[in-house]
Amino acid sequence: MWVFGYGSLLWRPGFAFTKTKLARLDGFRRSFCMSSIHHRGTPENPGLVLALDAADGFSCNGVVFHVEDVRTQATLDYLRKRELISSAYLETKVKVNDQDRLQLMAVTYIIDKTHKQYRIDLDLAEQAEIIANATGSMGHNADYLFNTVSQLKKLNLKDPELEWLDKKVHRILDAKKSV
């Protein structure tokens, strides 16, 4: 089994795997379009987490993790507990192109556009304000962004929106410290 990671799985997979490859998923974009009321926010002060949002003409670069057959069920159980906490994600098998231009089937989690946690209505500046000010059971929302951007840089993967958000959230947090 292959698992496609594009957000926190890049820097905290949490499951055993035998190898990784860079991969691209066409027809989707990585976006802070999911309200987080558990891990990176609360119902009273929701944060934002990344999701795969279907979008013609876009693609998302990430990593595929290979999981041995004997670990498939345990890995799926772990991922379902982690990713399907509020049913805003849909577990989906997708075709990805790996770094060698081979097509692989991979499990990933995409946003359910009908779910109440879907937040396509926010521009980047609004996303930055939310990310800078939310905290949930897994920590500060900004750390989620910073860790993702850091890992993307290590992998030499570009994401202009996330890089812009990273700079903007740092500026917001720096301004709060100086007050």
N, C-alpha and C positions, 0 to 999 in steps of 0.2 A: 504494500500500500504506500502511496505517496500522499503527503499532506502539504498543501500550499499555504505558506505563511507570508503575510504582508504587513502586519502590525506587531503586536507584542510577541507573537510567536517567533519573530526574527531574533529577539534578544532574550526571550524566556520561554523556550518551547515547552519544557516541563514533562517531556516524554522521551523515551529511549528511541534513538534512530541510528541507522548504520552509515548513512552518508547524506550529504546535502548537495544541491545544485542550484545555481541561479536559474530562474524561470520567469516567463512572462505569460500573463493571462490577458487575452484580448477581449474587448467588449465590456471591460469593467474599469473603474477608476477607484483608487484608494482615496477615501474621503472621511473627514470627521463628521459623519452624517448620522451617528447613532448617539442618542442621549444615554448617558451612563448613570443609572440610579443605584448601582451596587458597587462595582469595583473602583470607579474613579469619580464618583459623585454620590449624592443621596437623593431621595425623592424630593426633599425640600430645596436642594441645591445641586441639580444634575450637572455632571460633567459631560464630556464628549469623548468617544472612542472611535477608532477607525473601523470602517466597514468597506466591503466591496460593493460599489453601487454600479448597477448596469448602465453603460453609457456607450452609445455607438461612436466609433472612431477613437476610443480611448484604449489604453492598455495599462496594466499594473505589473511592475517588476517586483519580484520577491524571491523567495527560496522555497524549493520543495525538499521535504525531508522524507527519506525512505525508511519505512518501518517494516521490520521482519514480520512474516506471516504469523508467527507465534505470538507476537505482541499487538496484532491488529485490534482485537477486541478490547484489550486493556487500554490501548491508545484512544480508541473511539469513546470508550467510557469516560476517560479523563477529559477529552476534548468536549464531550457533550456536557459534562458537569461544569466545565469552565466557560464554554462559549454559549451554551443554550440556557443560561441562568434566567433569562426573562423572555425567551422565545422571539427576540427581535432579529436574531440571525436565523438563516435557513441553512442547514447542512446540505451541501451540494457537491456532486462530482462534476468536475470541469476538465476540459482539455487545456493543458498548458504546454508551452514550448520551452524546453530546457535550454541550457547554454550551448548545447551541441546541436540545437535545432531539431531535436527529437520531440515528438508529441507524446505526452504522458497524461494519464488520467489521475487526477488528484482530488482528495477531499478538501473542501474549504468551506468558509462560512461567509455568506453574503447577506446583506441587509434585506429584510422583508419590508418592501416599500409601503405596505398597508399597516405596518405596526405603529403604534402611537409613539415609539421612541425614534422613529425616522425623522431626522431634522435636516431636510434639504433647504430649508428656508433661511439659513444663516450664511452671511457672507464671511470672508476670512477674518475681518476685524472683530466681528461678533464672536466667531469661534475662539479667537485669541483671548478675549475677555473671559469667556466661560472657562477655558482651559487654565487660565492664570488664577482663577478663583475657586476651583472645585477640588474637593478631596473626598475619597471614598474608602472602602475597606482595604483596598490594595495600595492606598497612598495618594499623593498629590497628582492631580491630572497633568500638571506640567511635566512631571517626571516621565509619564507615559510618552508624551510627545518627545521630550529630550532623548530618552533611551531609543526610541524608534529612529529619530533623525541620526543619532550617533551610529546606530547599527547600519543604517542605509549608507552612510558615508564610508564605514569600514568595508562594506560590500561594493563600494564604488557605484551605487545606484542613485540616480538623481530623482528628486521629487520637489520641484520648485514650490509647490503650495506648502508642503511641510517645512521646507527650508525657510520660507517667508514667515510661517507661523512660529517657528523656533526663535527667530530674531525678534519678532513682535512680542512674544510671551516673555522672553528675557528682558526686554525693555519695560514691560508692564511690571514685572517682579522687581526689577532694579528701582523703578520709580516708587514702588510701595516701600522699599527698604529705606529710601532717603527721606521719607515723610516723618 
